Amino acid sequence: MNITSRVAGLLFLVGTALVVPAQQTTPPTPSVAAEDPADEIGKLKKNCPFHHFMGCAEVLFTGTPIHIAAGSIAPQNGVGVGLAYVGHKTTDNWRISWNSDAVTSPNASWRAGLYVKFVDTRQPEFEIQKGTANATSPDTELPEQPTINVYVQATSLNKLTYFGLGPETLENARSFYGMTETIVGANGITRTYSGAHLSLYGELNGRWVAIRPRHGESSPSIGQLYTETTAPGLATQPFSLQPGAGFRFHPSSRDNRFHLNYDVGYRPYFAVSDSHYSFQRLSAILGHDISLYKTVVRLEAPRPNTGPDECYLDVTVDNPSCPKVTTRNLEGSIGLTLYSNLSFSAQHDVVPFFFQPTLGGSDIHGDAYLPSYQDYRFRAPNLLLLRESFEHSIGKYPVGLVLWADQGTLAVARTDLTEHWRHSFAAGLTLRAGGFPQVYVLFSWGGQEGTHTTVHLNNTLLGGSTRPSLF
C-alpha cells in the first residue's frame, strides 16, 4: 500500500481530529449542545427499545455528531459500512459544516473522505409568502444559497470490469482490474437570480489515479487482454488537474406541476506530466418532470447546502434535523431526461479509459443506465442517453414503484453517435424513508444480453449533496 492510500485511509480520523478542537473552544450554545455525544447517548436510550425500532434506526444512521455510514461503494464492490462524523458552526455570515466518513466493504474496497462546506447565511434561505408552507416543510422548493465546498476523498475499488472501447464490444471480452483514486479539490455555487432558479458553479480538482491488476476472477486481469492501445491509460496514469464551470437551471410552473432540471458543465482535464492524456468534456443533463399531484416532495433531491452525511431540510436553524420516516405524501411523476457526455482532444491525444463514462448495468457511481446489460458493459469518450420514466408512491408509504425505458449509444468518435443505439427497460421498487439512504431494486430486460437485477443503496443520506465524481 503506497503512502497516498495510507493517508487516505486515515482521513476519517484526521477529520475528527481537525474538528474536535473547534468544538472544545466554542462557548456552550444550544446548537453545540445538541451535538454533544452525551445527548446522542440519551437519544439512544430513549429510542432504542425494541418497540421504538424506527426511532432507534434514525439515531443510529442519521444522528449527530456520529452515526453509522452505509452505502454501495461501486457496482461489483458491495455495500460499504463504517462511521461518519458530522458537525457545524454558525457565525454571523457563514454556516461552516464538516462531514468525515470512512467505509469498507466485504471485498476490502473502501472510501474515506473529509467534506467542509461554507454556506453564505447573509441572504434569506427561503422566500416564503404569507400562508404558504413553512421553511422546514418537504413541500417547499429550496433555492440554493451561495456555497463553497472543500474536500479530499480517496476511493479504492478492488473489482471493476472492462470490455474494451466502443459500442460493439463482446461479452467474452470482459476483464477485471482494480483502481484507487484520490481527489483533492474545491467548488462553489451561487444563484444569480432566485426567481429564475439559475445557479452558476465552478470547481478545481486534483486527481491521482492508480490502476492495478485483478486476478482470481472468472475472467482474466485487464493486462492479460488489453494494452495501452486498446485501453488508453493502462500503462501510466499521470496526475490530472481538472477545473470546471457550468450552470444549473431548475424552474417550475406556477402550479408546481412542471419542472425543469438542467445541469450543463464544461471540464478540461490537464495531464500534468504527459499532455497525451489531456482532453476536454462537455456534459449535460436535461431533466423534464411532470408531477401528477400539486404536492411536490423534494426530499430525494440533493441539496448543495448540506454534506453527503447530512439530510437537513433547513440548515439555518440552530439545531437542524432530518425529516422523519413518516414524512411522506402521495406523489407521482412522469419524466423525460436527456444525458450527454462529449469529449474533445487534440489529434494524437487520448481520453484515459478510467475517465470515460459507461453504459450498461450501473456506472462507477451506481447510476443505472441501460440496466439490463452487465455493469460497465459499454465504454467510450462520448455518450448519449434518453430516458422515459414513471414513478409513483404506493399510497403514502415510503415505498414507490418505478418504471424506466432507456435508449442509449456511445462512440469513440462524436460523429458516430447516431449509430448503434441500444435499449433497455426496468421495473422495480424504491425506498425513500426520512433521511435514510435511498434504496432501489430493479429488474431489467429488453437488451440483447438477457436480464439483470440491481440492488443499490445510495452512498449519501437522502437529501445530502453528492460526492465528487470519479470520472
LINQUI-V563058 format. One record per pair of residues at least 4 apart in sequence whose ideal C-beta (glycine too) atoms are under 7 Angstrom apart, sorted by the first residue. I is the first residue (numbers start at 0). J is the second residue. D is the distance in whole Angstrom. If there is no record, write none. Layout:
BEGIN
i: (I:I)
j: (J:J)
d: (D:D)
END
This chain:
BEGIN
i: (0:0:2:3:3:3:4:4:4:4:5:7:7:7:8:8:9:10:10:10:10:10:10:10:10:11:11:11:11:11:11:12:13:13:14:14:14:14:14:15:15:15:18:18:18:19:20:21:21:22:22:25:25:27:27:28:29:29:29:30:30:30:32:33:33:34:34:34:36:36:36:37:38:39:39:39:40:41:42:42:42:43:43:46:46:46:46:47:47:51:52:53:53:54:55:56:57:57:57:58:59:59:60:60:60:60:61:61:61:61:61:61:62:63:64:64:64:65:65:66:67:67:68:68:68:68:68:68:69:69:69:69:69:70:70:70:70:70:70:70:71:71:71:71:71:72:72:72:72:72:72:72:72:72:73:73:73:74:74:74:74:75:75:75:75:76:76:76:76:76:76:77:77:77:77:78:78:79:79:79:79:79:80:81:81:81:81:82:82:83:83:83:83:84:85:85:85:85:86:86:87:87:87:88:89:89:92:92:92:93:93:93:93:94:94:94:95:96:96:96:97:98:98:98:98:98:99:99:100:100:101:102:102:103:103:104:106:106:107:108:108:108:109:110:111:112:112:112:112:113:113:114:114:114:114:115:115:116:116:116:117:117:118:118:118:118:119:119:120:122:124:124:124:124:125:125:125:126:126:127:127:127:132:132:132:134:134:135:135:137:137:137:137:137:137:138:138:138:140:140:141:141:142:142:143:143:143:143:143:144:145:146:146:146:146:147:147:148:148:149:150:150:151:152:152:152:153:154:154:155:156:156:157:157:158:158:158:159:159:159:159:159:160:160:160:160:160:161:161:161:161:161:161:162:162:162:162:162:163:163:163:164:164:164:164:165:165:165:166:166:166:166:166:166:167:168:168:170:172:173:174:174:174:174:174:174:174:175:175:175:175:175:176:176:176:176:176:176:177:177:178:178:178:179:180:180:180:180:181:182:182:182:183:184:184:184:184:184:185:186:186:186:187:187:188:188:188:189:189:190:190:191:191:191:192:195:196:196:196:197:197:198:198:199:200:200:200:201:201:202:202:203:204:204:205:205:206:206:207:208:208:209:210:210:210:212:212:212:213:214:219:219:221:221:221:222:225:225:225:226:226:227:227:227:230:231:231:231:231:232:232:232:232:232:235:236:237:237:237:237:237:238:238:239:239:239:240:240:241:241:242:243:243:243:244:245:245:245:245:246:247:247:248:248:249:249:249:249:250:251:251:251:252:252:254:255:255:255:256:256:256:257:258:259:259:260:260:261:262:263:264:265:266:267:268:268:268:269:270:270:270:274:275:275:276:276:276:277:277:278:278:278:278:278:279:279:280:280:280:281:282:282:283:284:284:285:285:286:286:287:287:288:288:289:289:290:290:291:291:292:292:292:294:294:296:296:298:298:298:298:298:299:299:299:300:301:301:301:302:302:303:304:305:305:305:305:305:305:305:306:306:307:307:307:307:308:308:309:309:310:310:310:310:310:310:310:311:311:311:312:313:314:321:321:322:322:322:323:324:324:324:326:327:327:327:327:328:329:329:330:331:331:331:332:333:334:335:336:337:338:339:339:340:340:340:341:341:342:342:342:344:344:344:350:350:350:352:353:354:355:355:355:355:356:356:356:357:357:357:357:358:358:358:358:358:358:358:358:359:359:359:359:359:359:359:360:360:360:360:360:360:360:360:360:361:361:361:361:361:361:361:362:362:362:363:363:364:364:365:365:367:367:368:368:368:369:369:369:369:369:370:370:370:370:370:370:371:371:371:371:371:371:371:372:372:372:372:372:373:377:379:379:379:380:381:381:381:381:382:383:383:383:384:384:385:386:386:386:387:388:388:388:389:390:390:390:391:391:392:392:393:393:393:397:397:397:398:398:399:399:399:400:401:401:401:402:403:403:404:405:405:406:406:407:408:408:408:408:408:410:410:421:422:422:423:423:423:424:424:424:425:425:425:426:427:427:427:427:428:428:429:429:429:430:430:431:431:434:434:434:435:436:436:436:436:436:437:437:438:439:440:441:442:442:443:443:443:444:458:459:459:459)
j: (4:5:6:7:181:207:8:153:155:179:9:111:153:181:109:111:13:14:99:101:111:112:113:151:153:15:82:99:100:101:111:16:17:113:18:84:97:99:113:19:84:99:22:86:97:23:24:25:88:31:86:31:88:31:32:32:33:317:318:89:317:318:38:38:318:63:64:86:40:64:65:41:42:43:62:65:44:45:46:58:62:47:58:51:54:55:58:51:55:55:56:57:324:58:59:60:61:324:433:62:66:67:66:67:69:435:66:310:321:434:435:460:66:85:84:85:86:82:84:83:80:82:81:82:83:100:102:308:78:79:80:436:456:78:79:436:456:457:458:459:78:365:455:456:458:76:77:79:102:104:108:110:156:458:156:363:365:360:361:365:374:158:159:160:374:104:106:108:156:157:158:104:105:106:108:104:456:102:103:104:109:110:102:100:101:102:103:100:101:98:99:100:308:99:98:306:308:309:96:97:94:95:96:95:94:120:119:120:121:117:118:119:120:118:120:314:117:116:306:309:115:114:306:307:308:309:112:113:112:308:111:109:110:107:109:108:157:158:157:155:156:157:155:154:153:150:151:152:466:150:151:148:150:306:307:149:150:146:148:306:146:147:144:146:304:314:144:145:315:144:134:144:313:315:134:139:141:142:193:131:134:139:136:138:139:139:313:312:313:296:297:298:312:322:326:294:295:296:251:297:297:302:190:193:188:190:198:303:304:304:189:187:188:303:304:185:187:185:186:185:184:467:183:182:466:467:181:180:469:179:177:178:177:213:175:177:213:175:176:177:178:375:173:174:175:374:375:174:176:221:225:230:352:168:172:173:376:378:168:172:229:352:378:379:411:379:410:411:377:379:408:409:410:419:419:172:377:448:224:218:218:219:220:221:223:224:225:213:216:218:220:221:210:211:212:213:220:221:211:213:208:210:353:209:206:207:208:469:207:204:206:467:205:202:203:204:205:467:203:200:201:202:200:201:198:200:303:198:199:197:198:197:198:199:197:250:248:249:250:246:248:246:247:246:244:245:247:243:244:242:243:242:241:467:238:240:239:241:238:236:353:236:233:236:353:220:221:222:220:220:223:224:225:230:233:233:229:230:233:230:233:231:233:234:352:349:350:351:352:236:276:351:352:353:273:351:270:271:272:273:276:271:272:268:269:270:269:271:266:268:267:264:265:266:265:262:263:264:265:263:261:262:259:261:258:259:260:261:259:255:257:258:256:257:293:290:293:295:289:290:293:289:288:286:287:286:288:285:284:283:282:281:280:279:277:278:354:277:274:276:277:348:348:349:348:349:351:344:348:342:343:344:348:350:342:343:340:341:342:341:339:340:339:336:338:336:337:334:336:334:335:332:334:332:333:295:332:331:332:329:330:331:328:330:328:330:322:326:431:461:462:431:437:461:462:463:464:465:462:464:464:314:309:310:311:314:462:463:464:463:464:459:463:464:466:460:463:460:463:321:322:434:460:461:462:463:319:320:321:322:319:319:433:434:326:433:434:433:397:432:433:433:392:395:396:397:395:392:395:392:390:391:392:390:389:388:387:386:385:384:382:383:356:381:382:381:413:350:380:381:348:349:350:354:355:380:378:470:470:378:379:380:470:362:382:470:362:375:377:378:368:369:376:377:382:384:407:409:369:372:373:374:375:376:377:367:370:372:373:374:375:376:451:453:365:366:367:370:374:453:455:366:368:375:469:470:468:469:455:458:441:453:384:405:407:405:407:421:423:446:423:425:441:443:451:453:423:443:444:445:446:450:451:376:423:446:448:451:451:409:409:410:411:411:409:410:413:416:409:407:408:416:405:407:406:403:404:405:404:401:402:403:402:399:400:401:399:400:396:399:398:399:400:430:431:432:428:430:428:429:431:428:427:429:439:426:424:425:424:422:423:420:422:421:416:418:419:420:421:415:416:446:445:446:443:445:446:443:444:445:441:442:443:442:439:440:441:442:439:440:437:438:439:437:438:437:461:460:461:462:461:456:457:459:460:461:457:461:456:455:454:453:450:452:450:451:453:450:466:463:465:466)
d: (5:6:6:6:6:6:6:7:7:6:7:6:3:5:7:6:6:6:7:7:4:6:5:6:6:7:7:5:6:3:5:6:6:7:6:6:7:3:4:6:5:6:7:5:5:6:6:6:6:6:7:6:7:6:6:7:6:5:6:6:4:6:7:6:4:5:5:6:7:7:7:7:7:7:6:7:7:6:6:5:6:5:6:5:3:5:5:6:4:6:6:6:5:7:6:6:5:7:6:4:6:5:6:5:7:6:6:6:5:4:7:6:5:5:6:6:5:6:6:6:7:7:5:6:4:5:5:6:6:7:5:7:6:7:6:5:5:6:3:7:5:5:5:5:6:5:7:4:7:5:5:6:7:7:5:5:7:6:4:7:4:4:7:7:6:5:6:4:5:6:6:4:5:6:7:6:6:3:6:5:7:6:6:6:5:4:6:7:7:6:7:4:4:5:5:7:5:6:7:5:6:6:4:5:5:7:7:6:5:5:7:6:6:4:5:6:6:5:6:7:5:5:3:6:4:6:7:5:6:6:4:7:6:7:4:5:5:6:6:6:5:5:5:5:5:6:7:4:7:7:5:7:5:5:6:5:7:6:5:6:7:4:5:5:5:6:6:4:6:7:7:6:7:5:5:7:7:7:6:5:6:7:4:5:5:6:5:5:5:5:6:5:7:6:5:6:6:7:6:7:7:7:6:5:6:5:5:5:7:5:4:7:5:5:6:7:5:6:5:5:6:6:5:5:6:5:4:5:7:4:6:5:5:7:6:7:6:7:6:7:6:7:6:7:6:6:5:5:6:5:7:6:7:4:5:5:6:7:4:5:6:7:6:6:6:6:7:5:6:7:6:6:7:4:7:5:7:6:7:4:6:5:6:4:7:5:6:4:5:6:6:7:6:7:6:5:7:4:4:5:7:6:6:5:7:7:5:6:4:6:6:5:5:6:6:3:6:6:6:6:6:4:7:6:5:4:5:7:6:7:5:5:7:6:6:7:7:5:4:6:5:7:5:5:7:6:7:7:5:7:4:5:5:7:7:6:4:6:6:4:6:6:6:6:6:4:7:5:5:5:4:5:5:6:7:7:5:4:6:7:7:7:5:4:5:4:7:6:6:6:6:3:5:6:7:7:4:6:4:5:6:5:6:5:6:5:5:6:6:5:6:6:6:4:6:7:5:3:6:6:7:5:6:4:7:6:5:7:6:6:7:5:6:4:7:7:6:5:6:5:7:6:4:7:6:4:7:5:5:5:5:5:5:4:6:5:7:5:6:4:5:7:6:7:7:6:5:7:6:5:6:4:6:5:7:4:7:7:5:5:7:5:5:7:5:7:4:7:5:7:5:5:5:6:5:5:5:4:6:6:6:6:5:7:5:5:6:7:6:6:6:5:6:6:7:7:5:5:5:6:6:5:4:7:5:6:7:5:6:6:6:4:5:6:5:6:6:6:5:4:7:3:4:6:4:6:4:7:6:6:6:5:6:3:4:5:6:5:7:5:4:6:7:5:7:5:6:6:5:5:7:4:7:5:6:4:6:5:6:4:7:5:5:7:4:5:6:5:4:6:4:7:6:6:6:4:7:7:5:5:6:5:7:7:5:7:5:5:6:5:5:5:7:5:6:7:5:6:5:3:6:7:6:3:5:7:6:6:5:3:7:6:6:7:5:6:5:7:5:6:7:5:6:7:5:7:7:7:5:7:6:6:6:6:6:5:5:6:4:7:6:5:6:4:6:6:4:4:5:5:4:6:5:4:7:5:6:7:7:6:4:5:5:6:6:5:5:6:4:6:6:5:6:4:5:6:7:5:5:7:7:5:4:6:7:5:6:5:7:5:5:6:6:6:5:4:6:6:7:5:7:6:6:5:7:5:7:4:5:6:5:6:5:6:6:7:5:5:7:4:5:6:6:7:6:5:5:7:6:4:5:7:4:6:6:5:4:6:7:5:7:7:5:7:4:5:6:5:5:6:6:5:4:7:6:6:4:5:5:6:5:4:7:5:6:5:7:5:7:4:7:7)
END
